[in-house]
């Protein structure tokens, strides 16, 4: 039974858009294995599966202050490997959704919270947002796609600075470095994210899904392979109905 301490994840629909909200305000939406499992279930819910775009938010005051690492400290390597196969797989499950995803960020977006946001396609923040990977300070590293994704977004040099120093950065740096796409007016991060999600929901779901896959693969593919993939995807979409 969820409590204020364990938290929960709410899912609601706003027309064609599914809104997924972390609800563990007492713990600044810390991502415990319970919360990760709840989020994984939410992503597989009928409300999300039948949507044409998804917004992920932590509510009005905080996105997520990070993973609840205390419960992982006592795990054996075997248990950690099992964790990545179960509740810890939620970050990749979010990234793999066929429909476009938008994160709405305010307050702390740290550690696992930043990894969750980076797993979405588009990120919107308001001026209260604070970002960072503090893991190095407790002797670990971002391990749910954070190192991989931040390096692709900001480049190797900047990523080393942010991850190795555990340095926090604000909304202005986040926008300048491409970590977020847009800055919303104060307290309007969810409203702006919903606006973008509805814009995306009006496009062809098949075109969006295939284009997402091409974008994902092209980040690592050689030029000729990426170009061929674009052409094959275009050929597949050319006769479909928008």
C-alpha positions as CSV (number, residue, x, y, z in Angstrom):
1,X,0.0,0.0,0.0
2,X,1.6,3.3,-1.0
3,X,2.3,5.9,1.7
4,X,3.8,9.3,1.8
5,X,7.2,7.7,2.4
6,X,6.9,5.0,-0.4
7,X,5.2,7.4,-2.8
8,X,3.3,6.5,-6.0
9,X,3.1,7.5,-9.6
10,X,-0.1,9.0,-11.0
11,X,-1.2,8.7,-14.6
12,X,-3.9,10.9,-16.2
13,X,-4.9,11.8,-19.7
14,X,-5.1,15.3,-21.2
15,X,-6.7,14.5,-24.5
16,X,-4.2,12.5,-26.5
17,X,-1.4,13.2,-24.0
18,X,-0.6,11.0,-21.0
19,X,0.7,12.9,-18.0
20,X,2.8,10.8,-15.6
21,X,3.5,12.4,-12.3
22,X,6.0,11.3,-9.6
23,X,4.3,11.6,-6.1
24,X,6.8,11.3,-3.3
25,X,7.0,14.9,-2.2
26,X,8.1,14.2,1.4
27,X,11.3,12.7,-0.1
28,X,11.7,15.1,-3.0
29,X,10.5,12.4,-5.4
30,X,13.5,10.2,-4.6
31,X,13.5,7.3,-7.0
32,X,13.4,4.2,-4.7
33,X,13.1,0.8,-6.3
34,X,9.4,1.0,-5.3
35,X,9.0,4.2,-7.2
36,X,10.9,2.9,-10.2
37,X,8.6,-0.2,-10.2
38,X,5.5,2.0,-10.0
39,X,6.8,4.2,-12.8
40,X,7.6,1.1,-14.9
41,X,4.0,0.0,-14.4
42,X,2.7,3.4,-15.3
43,X,4.6,3.4,-18.5
44,X,2.9,0.1,-19.4
45,X,-0.6,1.3,-18.4
46,X,-3.5,1.6,-21.0
47,X,-3.5,5.4,-20.5
48,X,0.1,5.6,-21.7
49,X,0.0,2.9,-24.3
50,X,-3.0,4.5,-26.1
51,X,-1.6,8.0,-25.9
52,X,0.1,9.9,-28.7
53,X,2.6,11.8,-26.5
54,X,3.7,11.6,-22.8
55,X,4.6,14.2,-20.3
56,X,6.7,13.2,-17.2
57,X,6.7,15.5,-14.3
58,X,7.4,15.6,-10.5
59,X,4.7,18.2,-9.9
60,X,4.9,21.8,-8.8
61,X,8.0,21.9,-6.6
62,X,10.5,19.3,-7.6
63,X,11.3,16.9,-10.4
64,X,13.4,14.3,-8.5
65,X,16.3,14.7,-6.1
66,X,17.8,11.5,-7.4
67,X,17.8,7.7,-6.8
68,X,17.3,6.4,-3.3
69,X,20.8,4.8,-3.3
70,X,20.8,3.8,0.4
71,X,18.8,0.7,-0.4
72,X,21.3,-0.4,-3.1
73,X,24.3,-0.1,-0.8
74,X,23.9,-3.6,0.7
75,X,23.2,-5.4,-2.5
76,X,25.6,-7.9,-3.9
77,X,26.8,-7.6,-7.5
78,X,24.3,-10.3,-8.5
79,X,21.5,-8.4,-6.8
80,X,22.6,-5.2,-8.6
81,X,22.5,-7.0,-11.9
82,X,19.0,-8.2,-11.2
83,X,18.0,-4.7,-10.2
84,X,19.0,-3.4,-13.7
85,X,16.8,-6.1,-15.2
86,X,13.8,-5.2,-13.1
87,X,12.9,-1.8,-11.6
88,X,16.2,-0.3,-12.7
89,X,15.2,-0.9,-16.4
90,X,12.6,1.9,-16.2
91,X,15.0,4.5,-17.6
92,X,15.4,2.6,-20.8
93,X,11.7,1.7,-20.9
94,X,11.0,5.4,-20.9
95,X,13.5,6.1,-23.7
96,X,12.1,3.2,-25.7
97,X,8.5,4.4,-25.7
98,X,7.3,4.7,-29.4
99,X,5.6,8.0,-28.8
100,X,7.4,11.3,-28.1
101,X,8.1,12.2,-24.5
102,X,8.5,15.5,-22.8
103,X,9.8,16.1,-19.2
104,X,8.5,19.1,-17.2
105,X,11.2,20.1,-14.7
106,X,11.3,22.4,-11.7
107,X,13.4,22.3,-8.5
108,X,15.9,19.5,-8.0
109,X,16.7,17.3,-11.1
110,X,19.7,15.5,-9.7
111,X,21.3,12.1,-10.1
112,X,18.7,9.5,-11.1
113,X,16.2,12.3,-11.6
114,X,18.4,13.9,-14.2
115,X,18.9,10.4,-15.8
116,X,15.2,10.1,-16.0
117,X,14.8,13.5,-17.6
118,X,17.6,12.7,-20.1
119,X,15.6,9.6,-21.2
120,X,12.9,11.8,-22.5
121,X,12.9,13.3,-26.0
122,X,12.4,16.9,-25.0
123,X,13.0,18.7,-21.7
124,X,11.3,21.8,-20.5
125,X,12.5,23.6,-17.3
126,X,11.4,26.6,-15.3
127,X,13.9,29.0,-13.6
128,X,13.7,27.1,-10.3
129,X,15.3,24.0,-11.9
130,X,18.7,22.8,-10.5
131,X,20.6,20.0,-12.4
132,X,23.6,17.9,-11.6
133,X,25.1,14.4,-11.1
134,X,26.3,14.3,-7.4
135,X,27.1,10.6,-7.4
136,X,30.9,11.1,-7.3
137,X,30.5,12.6,-3.9
138,X,29.3,9.3,-2.5
139,X,31.7,7.1,-4.4
140,X,29.5,6.0,-7.3
141,X,28.6,7.2,-10.8
142,X,25.5,7.8,-12.8
143,X,24.6,4.3,-14.1
144,X,21.2,4.4,-15.7
145,X,22.1,6.0,-18.9
146,X,23.3,9.3,-17.4
147,X,27.0,9.2,-18.5
148,X,26.0,8.0,-22.0
149,X,23.3,10.6,-22.6
150,X,24.9,13.6,-21.1
151,X,28.0,13.0,-23.1
152,X,26.0,12.8,-26.4
153,X,24.2,16.0,-25.5
154,X,26.9,18.3,-24.1
155,X,30.1,16.7,-25.5
156,X,32.9,14.7,-23.9
157,X,34.7,17.7,-22.3
158,X,31.7,19.2,-20.6
159,X,30.4,15.8,-19.5
160,X,33.7,15.1,-17.8
161,X,33.5,18.4,-16.0
162,X,29.9,17.8,-14.8
163,X,30.2,14.1,-13.8
164,X,33.7,14.1,-12.3
165,X,33.2,17.2,-10.3
166,X,29.5,16.5,-9.4
167,X,28.9,20.1,-10.3
168,X,25.3,21.6,-10.2
169,X,24.1,23.9,-12.9
170,X,21.0,26.1,-13.4
171,X,18.4,26.5,-16.0
172,X,20.4,29.0,-18.0
173,X,23.4,26.6,-18.3
174,X,21.0,23.7,-19.0
175,X,19.5,25.6,-22.0
176,X,22.9,26.9,-23.3
177,X,24.4,23.4,-23.2
178,X,21.3,21.7,-24.8
179,X,20.3,19.8,-21.7
180,X,16.8,21.4,-21.9
181,X,15.1,22.7,-25.0
182,X,13.0,25.5,-23.5
183,X,12.7,27.6,-20.4
184,X,9.2,28.1,-19.2
185,X,8.0,31.1,-17.2
186,X,8.0,30.4,-13.4
187,X,5.7,27.6,-12.3
188,X,4.6,27.0,-15.9
189,X,6.8,24.0,-16.7
190,X,4.0,21.5,-16.9
191,X,1.8,23.9,-19.0
192,X,4.6,24.4,-21.5
193,X,5.4,20.7,-21.6
194,X,1.8,19.9,-22.3
195,X,1.7,22.4,-25.1
196,X,4.7,20.8,-26.8
197,X,3.2,17.3,-26.2
198,X,-0.1,18.3,-27.8
199,X,1.9,19.7,-30.8
200,X,3.7,16.4,-31.2
201,X,0.5,14.4,-30.7
202,X,-1.0,16.0,-33.8
203,X,1.7,14.3,-36.0
204,X,1.7,10.8,-37.4
205,X,2.4,8.3,-34.6
206,X,4.2,6.0,-37.1
207,X,6.4,8.8,-38.5
208,X,7.3,9.9,-34.9
209,X,8.1,6.4,-33.8
210,X,10.3,5.6,-36.8
211,X,12.0,9.0,-36.6
212,X,12.8,8.5,-32.9
213,X,14.4,5.2,-33.7
214,X,16.5,6.7,-36.6
215,X,17.6,9.5,-34.2
216,X,18.6,7.0,-31.6
217,X,20.6,4.8,-33.9
218,X,22.2,7.7,-35.8
219,X,23.9,9.0,-32.7
220,X,26.3,6.0,-32.8
221,X,26.2,4.9,-36.5
222,X,28.8,5.7,-39.1
223,X,27.8,8.4,-41.6
224,X,27.0,6.0,-44.5
225,X,25.0,3.7,-42.2
226,X,23.0,6.6,-40.8
227,X,22.3,8.0,-44.2
228,X,21.1,4.6,-45.5
229,X,18.8,4.2,-42.4
230,X,17.3,7.7,-43.1
231,X,16.6,6.6,-46.7
232,X,15.1,3.3,-45.8
233,X,12.9,4.9,-43.2
234,X,11.7,7.5,-45.7
235,X,10.9,4.8,-48.2
236,X,8.9,2.9,-45.5
237,X,6.9,6.1,-44.5
238,X,6.4,7.5,-48.0
239,X,3.2,5.6,-48.8
240,X,1.7,5.8,-45.3
241,X,-1.1,8.1,-44.3
242,X,0.0,11.1,-42.1
